[in-house]
Amino acid sequence: MSILSKEEAQALLKKVLSYSKADECEVNLNGSDAGNIRYARNSVSTSGGISQNTLVVSSAFGKKLGVATINEFDDESLKKVVQRAEETAMLAPENPEFVSFLGPQTYPASPTFVQSTANMGPKERADAVAASLQISKDNKLSAAGFLENNTSYAAMMNSKGLFAYNTSTGVSFNVTLRTEDGKGSGYATKSYNDFSKLDVKKATASAAMKAASSASARALEPGKYTVILEPAAALVLLENLFFGMDGRQADEGRSFMSKPGGLTKLGEKLLDERVNIYSDPFHPEMPTSTWGGDGRPQEKINWIENGVMKNLFYSRYWAQKKGIKATPAPDAVIMAGTDQSLEDLIKGTEKGILVTRLWYIRSVDPQTVLLTGLTRDGTFYIENGEIKFPVKNFRFNESPIIMLNNLEALGKPERTVSGESNTNALIPPMKIRDFTFSSLSDAV
């Protein structure tokens, strides 16, 4: 089944609701067409496409909820999935946290669909990968990467009159290049709604330079260093801070936002005043859907303003319990920066370490957001504003809260994607003092 138009999705959802006998019923419909190329050792290994559609029916009798899923849309199958959801609901215990579905909402048109990305086919993917592979071969490196594009839609309708629909496109690319002896490694990752913004050659060339430059890495003593985190490295730390800003966890004493006595740190200045983090579904470089998974409209929200914690995420149930506005978690993160380039940050550093990527991130202490992990794919020593030599990788122990209080400089925000959670973000490279490297690592 191809991508359904707004009218086609609306007609299908109305039909499903017509079969419902529940007190309340909500139907979610999602589908996508995607294509990809995977390559390794300078050769394409797989190429394919995936087309999928899924329909989820949620039926409620009072506070008893049942859910059923299907991917066949003939009339008989649709009747059966509604019946299955209702039978499951009748067998379920009452959910004390059940909140009735939303009524009609108003959603502005979303800017997430770009025709150039929707038009991508096997040739466009093959040409992009061929350009990446040529750079690898010309530099006598070995490349492994993945390029994927997708066109998708999401729709939902319920028995209370709510209807939402959105289409979106996306293209993502990542590549790792290694030297022939396996001692040097470079990495790059990019993600956009608009295919025309993806420069595969530039991303691969950057990774190739790091791979060739990192082969003769020297060991430095672990300790506290000034570091420059590229956006991909910074994101895997920031997302643990950002997505830990859950209102219920804070109220129940389970997060870094908690205070004794059931209080929270909302409204307190916890970070450097230059830290400003927000979400905006209409940002031209980071557009997202204008509605969330439960039908709540998304809007521009300042989460951290001048270092002050301004807002938390709240589920509809917890917001109702607390008598406050239910604020949904956004689909993406945006952090303000400056006009300085990464090169400018390097030039302004007397001594420090440039970090391309952090990986294998694990939580040490959720209350302080203390994290551990490893550097990889290009770590370099900086002296007198120049990259002097590659260094062996480190294990780090650091909290993004402490990190963002040790902020020295921010660069120009770039769109990037997390290798840990696939989270998209628009964040700057950042220069941090006293970043804690606890030990050396044999990772490349």
Summary of the structure (lengths in Angstrom):
residues: 444
radius of gyration: 24.0
end to end distance: 43.7
largest distance: 72.6
contacts: 1543
relative contact order: 0.13
helix: 24%
strand: 40%
